[in-house]
Amino acid sequence: MKFFLDTANLQQIQEAASMGILDGVTTNPSLMAKEGIKGQDNVLQHYKAICDIVGHGDVSAEVISTDFAGMVREGEILASIHENIVVKVPMIKDGIKAIRYFTDNGIRTNCTLVFSAGQAILAAKAGATYVSPFIGRIDDIGGDGMDLITQIVHIYGIQGFETEVLAASIRSPLHIIKCAEMGADVVTCPLSAIEGLFNHPLTDSGLQKFLEDYKKVNG
Ligand code: E4P
């Protein structure tokens, strides 16, 4: 399972990259706004900076247009920034048309804002590289986001769809573990959720004891 970081924050991307476990990055307009990135030139430069840190991993850059022509125009510009850019397109009818266009023209895509198995099937039929079901936002309204991941992984498996299941809107280390169990291809997470995987009190107390015992003998 690949680990993507769900942020546009360069410091956090650098931090995850330095751990040697970073496979890519996803962004969205809200995450870009959080970093104060505005204006087309700055946005494009910021994506370039992210790609430079990530190296070989994919970087999802989202279109703002909601009509086919606008999405194609924006997506082609985004894809020209760097070979690792994946154009992120919303799950709407024009979005599916745009994904089909990008697929046919060799541009990789991430179909975002996916909340049902039916939407995931449409994304796969259009040839999306990734589909992004939003686990946390389903949990937020009392549903079970993990059920959706299980269902999509199952459907893609029996149908032979090549689209990768990119579990998004991850809120916790447990989401990451459950996604691994369910066979998601990718998780995109805040840095805090990844760092949460390190934590275990027995690791902390065990290390402390090892160091104390070493000092007793070695001074
Ligand atoms: C990533 O592709 C999504 O845009 C992101 O995971 C959404 O996460 P959120 O629900 O925490 O905003």
Boltz pocket constraint, residues with backbone or C-beta under 6 A from the ligand:
constraints:
  - pocket:
      binder: B
      contacts: [[A, 6], [A, 26], [A, 27], [A, 28], [A, 112], [A, 132], [A, 134], [A, 136], [A, 137], [A, 168], [A, 169], [A, 170], [A, 188]]
      max_distance: 6.0
